């Protein structure tokens, strides 16, 4: 019976092997860490460039660079932290 709870089959995977191969996970996290480092560099460059602009400055223009920097820093920490098992 489709509406019956007793016939429900849950699809789950449990790995009880201690030598389980993580597959692509650590490699993709390393790529995320490297890409995050590039975003950090871009955030620093945008911040420096926007601070050199002459004329009237509003808060949005001053906040763009640090926001890019913080996003890149978070990507780098997550990428390298989970890849090397630090987090």
Backbone as CSV, one residue per row, in Angstrom:
resi,resn,N_x,N_y,N_z,CA_x,CA_y,CA_z,C_x,C_y,C_z
1,UNK,0.828,-1.175,0.000,0.000,0.000,0.000,0.880,1.250,0.000
2,UNK,0.682,2.164,-0.931,1.526,3.343,-0.997,1.348,4.291,0.184
3,UNK,0.191,4.359,0.791,-0.033,5.291,1.889,0.345,4.723,3.236
4,UNK,0.911,3.564,3.269,1.214,2.904,4.524,2.627,3.256,4.981
5,UNK,2.763,3.627,6.234,4.059,4.019,6.765,4.956,2.797,6.983
6,UNK,4.362,1.660,7.282,5.151,0.468,7.543,5.915,-0.014,6.320
7,UNK,5.450,0.319,5.119,6.122,-0.111,3.905,7.129,0.895,3.384
8,UNK,7.415,1.942,4.164,8.318,3.000,3.733,9.761,2.512,3.806
9,UNK,10.481,2.699,2.741,11.896,2.327,2.693,12.710,3.612,2.629
10,UNK,13.558,3.803,3.593,14.409,4.987,3.620,15.724,4.666,2.931
11,UNK,16.104,5.541,2.039,17.371,5.346,1.338,18.456,6.084,2.106
12,UNK,19.360,5.361,2.653,20.460,5.962,3.393,21.719,5.157,3.175
13,UNK,22.840,5.817,3.311,24.117,5.139,3.123,24.945,5.352,4.380
14,UNK,25.379,4.280,4.976,26.245,4.361,6.146,27.571,3.699,5.797
15,UNK,28.632,4.400,6.059,29.958,3.862,5.775,30.603,3.466,7.098
16,UNK,30.709,2.206,7.313,31.320,1.726,8.546,32.779,1.331,8.326
17,UNK,33.232,1.440,7.088,34.627,1.117,6.796,35.527,2.269,7.238
18,UNK,36.553,2.017,8.018,37.434,3.116,8.424,38.298,3.629,7.275
19,UNK,38.485,2.850,6.237,39.305,3.262,5.093,38.441,3.791,3.955
20,UNK,37.314,4.390,4.264,36.402,4.870,3.228,37.060,5.973,2.407
21,UNK,37.006,5.833,1.101,37.573,6.823,0.190,36.615,8.000,0.075
22,UNK,37.097,9.193,0.370,36.252,10.383,0.339,35.959,10.847,-1.081
23,UNK,36.639,10.323,-2.056,36.370,10.675,-3.446,36.886,12.052,-3.814
24,UNK,36.020,12.839,-4.457,36.394,14.151,-4.968,36.360,15.239,-3.901
25,UNK,35.830,14.953,-2.731,35.607,15.980,-1.718,36.826,16.801,-1.356
26,UNK,37.916,16.192,-0.909,39.077,16.996,-0.511,39.688,17.803,-1.661
27,UNK,39.687,17.241,-2.852,40.232,17.978,-3.996,39.400,19.195,-4.346
28,UNK,38.084,19.042,-4.300,37.212,20.183,-4.589,37.295,21.230,-3.490
29,UNK,37.508,20.797,-2.254,37.677,21.768,-1.180,38.986,22.531,-1.320
30,UNK,40.030,21.863,-1.814,41.279,22.576,-2.082,41.085,23.630,-3.170
31,UNK,40.336,23.283,-4.196,40.043,24.249,-5.260,39.261,25.426,-4.699
32,UNK,38.293,25.148,-3.796,37.534,26.224,-3.154,38.464,27.122,-2.343
33,UNK,39.431,26.534,-1.646,40.375,27.334,-0.868,41.235,28.227,-1.740
34,UNK,41.717,27.696,-2.854,42.540,28.499,-3.767,41.705,29.610,-4.399
35,UNK,40.495,29.274,-4.834,39.613,30.287,-5.420,39.263,31.355,-4.389
36,UNK,39.074,30.938,-3.135,38.804,31.906,-2.071,39.979,32.846,-1.863
37,UNK,41.195,32.325,-1.987,42.371,33.190,-1.888,42.420,34.226,-3.001
38,UNK,42.011,33.819,-4.188,41.948,34.783,-5.300,40.886,35.846,-5.055
39,UNK,39.765,35.446,-4.467,38.704,36.410,-4.148,39.181,37.369,-3.058
40,UNK,39.964,36.883,-2.106,40.543,37.763,-1.082,41.427,38.817,-1.740
41,UNK,42.272,38.397,-2.670,43.134,39.354,-3.377,42.305,40.367,-4.162
42,UNK,41.220,39.901,-4.780,40.340,40.818,-5.517,39.670,41.801,-4.562
43,UNK,39.280,41.346,-3.384,38.668,42.240,-2.402,39.626,43.322,-1.934
44,UNK,40.886,42.950,-1.737,41.893,43.939,-1.346,42.108,44.946,-2.468
45,UNK,42.176,44.454,-3.709,42.388,45.351,-4.850,41.209,46.305,-5.036
46,UNK,39.993,45.803,-4.882,38.811,46.666,-5.025,38.782,47.702,-3.912
47,UNK,39.124,47.299,-2.702,39.136,48.244,-1.579,40.154,49.356,-1.819
48,UNK,41.351,48.980,-2.241,42.380,49.999,-2.502,41.980,50.915,-3.655
49,UNK,41.376,50.335,-4.684,40.978,51.154,-5.834,39.854,52.120,-5.466
50,UNK,38.896,51.656,-4.679,37.788,52.533,-4.315,38.207,53.615,-3.323
51,UNK,39.231,53.364,-2.536,39.706,54.395,-1.616,40.464,55.499,-2.349
52,UNK,40.989,55.196,-3.531,41.745,56.195,-4.304,40.860,57.051,-5.193
53,UNK,39.593,56.695,-5.301,38.689,57.435,-6.181,38.454,58.830,-5.609
54,UNK,38.579,59.823,-6.465,38.330,61.198,-6.056,36.837,61.491,-6.123
55,UNK,36.407,62.447,-5.338,35.003,62.857,-5.377,34.240,62.328,-4.177
56,UNK,32.934,62.420,-4.305,32.055,62.042,-3.200,32.020,60.523,-3.041
57,UNK,32.127,60.085,-1.804,32.103,58.650,-1.517,30.875,58.352,-0.654
58,UNK,30.139,57.341,-1.030,29.015,56.916,-0.206,29.374,55.606,0.492
59,UNK,28.511,55.156,1.384,28.825,53.974,2.185,28.812,52.702,1.352
60,UNK,28.034,52.675,0.270,27.986,51.471,-0.565,29.323,51.255,-1.260
61,UNK,29.890,52.305,-1.779,31.183,52.196,-2.440,32.297,51.792,-1.491
62,UNK,32.188,52.235,-0.241,33.211,51.873,0.747,33.030,50.459,1.282
63,UNK,31.820,49.901,1.167,31.552,48.578,1.740,31.769,47.435,0.752
64,UNK,31.836,47.728,-0.540,31.933,46.660,-1.541,33.231,45.871,-1.394
65,UNK,34.340,46.547,-1.280,35.632,45.871,-1.175,35.757,44.982,0.051
66,UNK,35.453,45.504,1.253,35.526,44.633,2.437,34.554,43.462,2.403
67,UNK,33.395,43.629,1.794,32.451,42.503,1.694,33.035,41.411,0.801
68,UNK,33.635,41.792,-0.318,34.285,40.811,-1.194,35.427,40.133,-0.456
69,UNK,36.185,40.909,0.314,37.299,40.356,1.087,36.817,39.318,2.101
70,UNK,35.757,39.630,2.833,35.250,38.717,3.868,34.671,37.450,3.240
71,UNK,33.991,37.582,2.101,33.461,36.392,1.429,34.605,35.487,0.967
72,UNK,35.651,36.075,0.417,36.810,35.280,-0.003,37.521,34.639,1.174
73,UNK,37.597,35.358,2.279,38.226,34.809,3.474,37.429,33.617,4.012
74,UNK,36.106,33.721,3.992,35.266,32.605,4.434,35.435,31.398,3.515
75,UNK,35.491,31.635,2.219,35.690,30.535,1.272,37.038,29.855,1.504
76,UNK,38.059,30.646,1.758,39.390,30.092,1.985,39.433,29.262,3.266
77,UNK,38.835,29.773,4.323,38.841,29.047,5.595,38.074,27.737,5.478
78,UNK,36.902,27.776,4.844,36.112,26.550,4.688,36.835,25.560,3.784
79,UNK,37.372,26.035,2.677,38.039,25.147,1.729,39.250,24.456,2.323
80,UNK,40.161,25.235,2.891,41.378,24.644,3.446,41.106,23.960,4.786
81,UNK,40.185,24.493,5.559,39.890,23.910,6.872,39.317,22.509,6.767
82,UNK,38.318,22.325,5.909,37.726,20.992,5.752,38.618,20.067,4.942
83,UNK,39.407,20.621,4.030,40.275,19.794,3.217,41.386,19.153,4.046
84,UNK,41.947,19.919,4.967,43.029,19.405,5.801,42.552,18.885,7.149
85,UNK,41.236,18.881,7.353,40.678,18.349,8.596,40.853,19.242,9.804
86,UNK,40.991,20.546,9.601,41.166,21.461,10.707,39.843,21.896,11.310
87,UNK,38.769,21.811,10.543,37.448,22.214,11.058,36.590,20.999,11.304
